[in-house]
Amino acid sequence: MWFWLIGTAIFLSVEDWRTCMLTVKNFLLCGLPMFIWHPYFSLWILIFIALGILAEYQKIGIGAADFYLLAWWSGYLAMFDLIKIVMIASFVGILLGMIRFRGERIPFIPCLTIGLVVIRFLKFF
């Protein structure tokens, strides 16, 4: 399962880095097999999906795709792990903004993927 989560996160990161926009097709391609294989549902999934829908219609500083990815991960990760991932991703995003993206949109899914890999690496050891 972890290989699928990290592999699809890397795929979505490359797409987000390249276009700064992800489509529903990408999420269905990556997420639907996970929901079929392990259909775990929680309240956090609904909260993140609602925030994603809000982000589609209001400019709140984070994209809808980022919330959809967090909704997808919240079925498999503990909430404390998700908070750690967002904290690491925010730090990486700040570094990217200072180094490369001055005044531009920062693709945040690669930052979330780095956070996932770091959390997984720390749990492994």
C-alpha positions as CSV (number, residue, x, y, z in Angstrom):
1,M,0.0,0.0,0.0
2,W,2.8,2.4,0.8
3,F,4.4,1.9,-2.5
4,W,1.1,2.8,-4.2
5,L,0.6,5.9,-2.0
6,I,4.2,7.2,-2.6
7,G,4.2,6.2,-6.3
8,T,1.0,8.0,-7.1
9,A,2.0,11.0,-5.0
10,I,5.2,11.2,-7.1
11,F,3.1,11.0,-10.3
12,L,0.8,13.7,-9.1
13,S,3.8,15.8,-8.0
14,V,5.3,15.7,-11.5
15,E,2.0,16.7,-13.0
16,D,1.5,19.5,-10.6
17,W,5.1,20.8,-11.0
18,R,4.6,20.7,-14.8
19,T,1.2,22.3,-15.1
20,C,0.3,23.8,-11.6
21,M,-3.1,22.3,-12.2
22,L,-4.4,18.8,-11.7
23,T,-7.6,17.3,-13.1
24,V,-10.2,15.0,-11.6
25,K,-9.0,12.4,-14.1
26,N,-5.6,12.2,-12.4
27,F,-7.1,11.7,-9.0
28,L,-9.5,9.0,-10.3
29,L,-6.6,7.2,-12.0
30,C,-4.6,7.3,-8.8
31,G,-7.1,7.2,-6.0
32,L,-9.9,4.9,-7.3
33,P,-7.9,1.7,-7.0
34,M,-7.0,2.6,-3.4
35,F,-10.6,3.2,-2.4
36,I,-11.7,-0.1,-4.1
37,W,-8.9,-2.0,-2.4
38,H,-9.3,-0.5,1.0
39,P,-12.6,1.5,1.2
40,Y,-12.0,3.2,4.5
41,F,-14.1,6.3,5.2
42,S,-13.7,8.9,7.9
43,L,-15.1,12.3,8.8
44,W,-11.8,13.9,7.8
45,I,-12.4,12.8,4.2
46,L,-15.6,14.8,4.1
47,I,-13.9,17.8,5.7
48,F,-11.1,17.8,3.2
49,I,-13.4,17.3,0.3
50,A,-15.6,20.2,1.5
51,L,-12.5,22.4,1.8
52,G,-11.5,21.3,-1.7
53,I,-14.9,22.4,-3.0
54,L,-14.6,25.7,-1.2
55,A,-11.1,26.2,-2.7
56,E,-12.5,25.7,-6.2
57,Y,-14.9,28.6,-5.8
58,Q,-13.0,30.9,-3.4
59,K,-9.4,31.9,-3.4
60,I,-8.1,30.7,-0.1
61,G,-4.4,30.3,-0.8
62,I,-4.3,26.5,-1.2
63,G,-5.6,24.7,-4.2
64,A,-8.4,22.3,-4.4
65,A,-6.2,19.5,-5.6
66,D,-4.1,19.8,-2.4
67,F,-7.2,19.3,-0.2
68,Y,-8.4,16.4,-2.4
69,L,-5.0,14.7,-2.0
70,L,-5.2,15.2,1.8
71,A,-8.7,13.7,1.7
72,W,-7.4,10.7,-0.1
73,W,-4.5,10.3,2.3
74,S,-6.7,10.8,5.4
75,G,-8.3,7.4,4.8
76,Y,-4.9,5.7,5.4
77,L,-2.9,8.0,7.7
78,A,-3.6,9.1,11.2
79,M,-4.6,12.8,11.7
80,F,-1.4,13.5,13.6
81,D,0.7,12.2,10.6
82,L,-1.3,14.4,8.3
83,I,-0.6,17.4,10.5
84,K,3.1,16.6,10.4
85,I,3.0,16.2,6.6
86,V,1.3,19.6,6.2
87,M,3.9,21.2,8.5
88,I,6.8,19.7,6.6
89,A,5.2,20.6,3.3
90,S,4.7,24.2,4.4
91,F,8.3,24.5,5.4
92,V,9.4,23.1,2.0
93,G,7.0,25.4,0.3
94,I,8.5,28.4,2.1
95,L,12.0,27.3,1.0
96,L,10.8,26.8,-2.6
97,G,9.2,30.3,-2.6
98,M,12.3,31.9,-1.3
99,I,14.7,30.1,-3.7
100,R,12.8,29.6,-7.0
101,F,9.2,30.8,-7.1
102,R,9.4,34.5,-6.3
103,G,5.9,35.9,-6.6
104,E,4.7,32.9,-8.6
105,R,2.3,30.1,-7.7
106,I,4.1,27.3,-5.9
107,P,3.1,23.8,-6.7
108,F,2.2,22.4,-3.3
109,I,1.6,18.7,-4.1
110,P,5.4,18.1,-4.5
111,C,5.8,19.6,-1.0
112,L,3.1,17.3,0.4
113,T,4.9,14.4,-1.3
114,I,8.2,15.3,0.3
115,G,6.3,15.5,3.7
116,L,4.8,12.0,3.1
117,V,8.2,10.5,2.2
118,V,9.8,12.1,5.3
119,I,7.1,10.8,7.6
120,R,7.3,7.3,6.1
121,F,11.1,7.4,6.3
122,L,10.9,8.4,10.0
123,K,8.4,5.7,10.8
124,F,10.5,3.1,9.1
125,F,13.4,3.9,11.4
